[in-house]
Amino acid sequence: MKKRLFVITVLLSGVLALAACGKSDNVATTSSGESTSSTSGVESSTDEGTADMVTMGISELNPDDYVVSLGDYSGMEIQATLSEVTDDDVENTIANLISAKSTTQAVEGRALQTGDIANINYEGKIDGEAFDGGTDDSEAGYDLTIGSGAFIPGFEDALIGMEVGETRDIDLVFPDEYYEELAGKAVVFTVKLNAIKETVSPELTDEFVAEQAVEGVTTVEELRSYVKEMLEAEAQSNYDSDIENYIMNNLIDICEYKEELPEGRKNYYYKSIYDKDEAAATDYGLMLEGYVMYIYGYSNLQDYTDALKSYSEKATKLDLAVLKILEAENQQITDEDVEKSITENYASYGCESEDDFKAQYDFDEYKTYLMNRKVIDLIREKATIVEAK
């Protein structure tokens, strides 16, 4: 299975949209309000797969066969906003770096306090009976940061002041908005404090910065400059992506298409995504239906395939619009252009040679990507960019 890298901009939002559908409501609860997924109650669906699908490459498409009219793509008004990088953004990023480098150490000689990590065992009982998910009697115990809000209100506050080795009963009530079987019920948690740990964060010094081994960055001020440049580059990248998404989504809307679209091209997109997901499911040791439920949130395979058909039609319409614009602008991307681009850029994709690139990535998809880049550049050059509402 070849890697997917050159999915055209609008298709990325299409893939992500797959995850927004059909969430399963089957949930098992724990005392802390954490949940785990369950497959119970999910209806099974099957389909015929993609083995017999005939696909069509981008070079086989003739837009004149399917596009009735090409709308006005010149002078498009595009909504996008370039985010400003503030000093707070820089400091928050550095704080996250320091947090990632933090360690924990045991605390001795004092009681538990806010901010500590409490290693605990606990048992929760309602009307004197233990309930599912309300007990941790493991040898490793449970590490709970006091003040994190990970457990129900009142639980963490009630532990403050405990000494290592102490056991304490905590009388609480589950919130009314909690899971139905526990909501509003009185509960008694018996908690044993096994150990207290605290987080130790490194000090932001030139020495700490130098230890990170970032090329050209050895002082705190150099780190701040480096982080700001990174954040500004990320903001610019997001800005460019927003513009590209806006262009590509609107290209579909401004064209008028014939009712029948090229089945082979729709199959190309359907098969490409389906086969990728099927291979990933195998890697996870799952059936495809289980994979799309856990990864995308579908409750059955039929919902997934229906969404994939819609996605494939949208992608095919975009291909046709792009080809029609290239035709109108007397522009083209030939196989020779693709070969040249591979020669010039294969190393930037982590490939050792042109042959390595072709072994890993789909030639047709890369050609489609280059066509889209050409059209995006053509439209953006003539467009007016306004602040997003």
CORHURA-V309489 format. One record per residue. N is the residue number from 1. RES is the residue in one letter. OMEGA is omega as a letter, one per 20 degrees, with the letter a starting at -180 (NA if undefined). NEAR is the number of other C-alpha atoms within 12 Angstrom. Layout:
N & RES & OMEGA & NEAR
N & RES & OMEGA & NEAR
This chain:
1 & M & a & 18
2 & K & r & 21
3 & K & r & 24
4 & R & a & 27
5 & L & a & 23
6 & F & r & 25
7 & V & a & 31
8 & I & a & 37
9 & T & a & 33
10 & V & a & 35
11 & L & r & 38
12 & L & r & 25
13 & S & r & 23
14 & G & r & 28
15 & V & a & 33
16 & L & a & 18
17 & A & r & 20
18 & L & a & 31
19 & A & a & 25
20 & A & a & 21
21 & C & r & 27
22 & G & r & 25
23 & K & r & 24
24 & S & a & 27
25 & D & a & 19
26 & N & a & 20
27 & V & r & 20
28 & A & a & 24
29 & T & r & 24
30 & T & a & 27
31 & S & a & 37
32 & S & a & 33
33 & G & r & 25
34 & E & a & 18
35 & S & r & 17
36 & T & a & 17
37 & S & r & 21
38 & S & a & 19
39 & T & a & 23
40 & S & r & 16
41 & G & a & 13
42 & V & r & 23
43 & E & a & 17
44 & S & r & 19
45 & S & r & 22
46 & T & r & 16
47 & D & a & 17
48 & E & r & 13
49 & G & a & 22
50 & T & a & 23
51 & A & a & 16
52 & D & a & 11
53 & M & r & 20
54 & V & a & 18
55 & T & a & 25
56 & M & r & 25
57 & G & a & 26
58 & I & a & 37
59 & S & a & 23
60 & E & a & 18
61 & L & r & 30
62 & N & a & 23
63 & P & a & 32
64 & D & r & 23
65 & D & a & 19
66 & Y & a & 27
67 & V & r & 30
68 & V & r & 20
69 & S & r & 23
70 & L & a & 30
71 & G & a & 22
72 & D & r & 22
73 & Y & a & 34
74 & S & r & 25
75 & G & a & 16
76 & M & r & 26
77 & E & a & 22
78 & I & r & 33
79 & Q & r & 24
80 & A & r & 26
81 & T & r & 21
82 & L & a & 23
83 & S & r & 20
84 & E & r & 19
85 & V & a & 23
86 & T & r & 18
87 & D & r & 17
88 & D & r & 15
89 & D & a & 21
90 & V & a & 26
91 & E & r & 23
92 & N & r & 18
93 & T & r & 23
94 & I & r & 31
95 & A & r & 21
96 & N & r & 17
97 & L & r & 22
98 & I & r & 22
99 & S & r & 18
100 & A & r & 16
101 & K & a & 20
102 & S & r & 18
103 & T & r & 15
104 & T & r & 22
105 & Q & a & 16
106 & A & r & 20
107 & V & r & 22
108 & E & r & 16
109 & G & r & 12
110 & R & a & 17
111 & A & a & 24
112 & L & r & 35
113 & Q & a & 25
114 & T & a & 24
115 & G & r & 22
116 & D & r & 33
117 & I & a & 35
118 & A & r & 42
119 & N & a & 35
120 & I & q & 37
121 & N & a & 30
122 & Y & r & 38
123 & E & r & 33
124 & G & r & 37
125 & K & r & 28
126 & I & a & 26
127 & D & r & 15
128 & G & a & 13
129 & E & r & 15
130 & A & a & 20
131 & F & a & 24
132 & D & r & 19
133 & G & a & 23
134 & G & a & 30
135 & T & r & 27
136 & D & r & 27
137 & D & a & 20
138 & S & r & 15
139 & E & a & 12
140 & A & a & 12
141 & G & a & 22
142 & Y & r & 26
143 & D & a & 27
144 & L & r & 35
145 & T & a & 29
146 & I & a & 32
147 & G & a & 23
148 & S & a & 20
149 & G & a & 18
150 & A & r & 21
151 & F & a & 31
152 & I & a & 34
153 & P & r & 24
154 & G & a & 24
155 & F & a & 34
156 & E & r & 34
157 & D & a & 27
158 & A & r & 27
159 & L & a & 39
160 & I & a & 29
161 & G & r & 21
162 & M & r & 31
163 & E & r & 25
164 & V & a & 29
165 & G & a & 19
166 & E & r & 24
167 & T & a & 22
168 & R & r & 26
169 & D & a & 22
170 & I & r & 27
171 & D & a & 25
172 & L & r & 27
173 & V & r & 26
174 & F & r & 31
175 & P & r & 23
176 & D & a & 15
177 & E & a & 14
178 & Y & r & 22
179 & Y & a & 23
180 & E & a & 15
181 & E & a & 21
182 & L & a & 30
183 & A & r & 20
184 & G & a & 17
185 & K & r & 23
186 & A & a & 21
187 & V & r & 29
188 & V & r & 29
189 & F & r & 38
190 & T & a & 29
191 & V & r & 36
192 & K & r & 30
193 & L & a & 34
194 & N & a & 32
195 & A & r & 33
196 & I & r & 38
197 & K & r & 30
198 & E & r & 27
199 & T & r & 23
200 & V & a & 19
201 & S & r & 19
202 & P & r & 23
203 & E & r & 17
204 & L & a & 26
205 & T & r & 20
206 & D & a & 19
207 & E & r & 16
208 & F & a & 23
209 & V & a & 28
210 & A & a & 19
211 & E & a & 18
212 & Q & r & 22
213 & A & r & 14
214 & V & a & 16
215 & E & r & 13
216 & G & a & 15
217 & V & a & 21
218 & T & a & 22
219 & T & a & 22
220 & V & a & 25
221 & E & r & 20
222 & E & r & 21
223 & L & r & 32
224 & R & r & 30
225 & S & a & 23
226 & Y & a & 24
227 & V & r & 30
228 & K & r & 25
229 & E & r & 20
230 & M & a & 19
231 & L & r & 27
232 & E & r & 22
233 & A & r & 18
234 & E & r & 18
235 & A & r & 22
236 & Q & r & 20
237 & S & r & 18
238 & N & r & 20
239 & Y & r & 25
240 & D & r & 26
241 & S & r & 28
242 & D & r & 30
243 & I & a & 34
244 & E & r & 35
245 & N & a & 29
246 & Y & a & 31
247 & I & a & 41
248 & M & r & 42
249 & N & a & 31
250 & N & r & 29
251 & L & r & 38
252 & I & a & 33
253 & D & a & 20
254 & I & r & 26
255 & C & r & 30
256 & E & a & 24
257 & Y & r & 29
258 & K & a & 17
259 & E & a & 13
260 & E & r & 17
261 & L & a & 29
262 & P & a & 33
263 & E & a & 24
264 & G & r & 25
265 & R & r & 38
266 & K & r & 34
267 & N & a & 32
268 & Y & a & 35
269 & Y & r & 43
270 & Y & a & 37
271 & K & a & 31
272 & S & a & 38
273 & I & a & 35
274 & Y & a & 35
275 & D & r & 26
276 & K & a & 22
277 & D & r & 35
278 & E & r & 28
279 & A & r & 22
280 & A & r & 23
281 & A & r & 22
282 & T & r & 17
283 & D & r & 14
284 & Y & a & 16
285 & G & a & 13
286 & L & r & 18
287 & M & a & 22
288 & L & a & 34
289 & E & r & 34
290 & G & a & 33
291 & Y & a & 29
292 & V & r & 40
293 & M & a & 36
294 & Y & a & 30
295 & I & a & 28
296 & Y & r & 30
297 & G & r & 29
298 & Y & r & 34
299 & S & r & 35
300 & N & a & 32
301 & L & a & 34
302 & Q & r & 25
303 & D & r & 28
304 & Y & a & 38
305 & T & r & 34
306 & D & r & 21
307 & A & r & 29
308 & L & r & 36
309 & K & r & 28
310 & S & r & 23
311 & Y & a & 33
312 & S & r & 34
313 & E & r & 30
314 & K & r & 35
315 & A & r & 41
316 & T & r & 41
317 & K & r & 42
318 & L & r & 46
319 & D & a & 50
320 & L & r & 43
321 & A & r & 43
322 & V & r & 47
323 & L & a & 40
324 & K & r & 37
325 & I & r & 36
326 & L & r & 30
327 & E & a & 20
328 & A & a & 21
329 & E & a & 16
330 & N & r & 13
331 & Q & r & 19
332 & Q & r & 26
333 & I & a & 28
334 & T & r & 20
335 & D & r & 20
336 & E & r & 13
337 & D & r & 20
338 & V & r & 27
339 & E & r & 22
340 & K & r & 17
341 & S & r & 24
342 & I & r & 30
343 & T & a & 21
344 & E & a & 16
345 & N & a & 19
346 & Y & a & 24
347 & A & a & 16
348 & S & r & 14
349 & Y & r & 22
350 & G & a & 15
351 & C & a & 19
352 & E & a & 17
353 & S & r & 18
354 & E & r & 24
355 & D & r & 17
356 & D & r & 19
357 & F & a & 29
358 & K & r & 26
359 & A & a & 18
360 & Q & a & 23
361 & Y & a & 26
362 & D & a & 27
363 & F & a & 32
364 & D & a & 34
365 & E & r & 33
366 & Y & r & 35
367 & K & r & 34
368 & T & r & 41
369 & Y & a & 31
370 & L & r & 34
371 & M & r & 38
372 & N & r & 40
373 & R & r & 30
374 & K & a & 28
375 & V & r & 38
376 & I & a & 37
377 & D & r & 22
378 & L & a & 25
379 & I & a & 31
380 & R & a & 29
381 & E & a & 19
382 & K & a & 18
383 & A & r & 23
384 & T & a & 19
385 & I & a & 25
386 & V & r & 17
387 & E & r & 15
388 & A & a & 16
389 & K & NA & 8
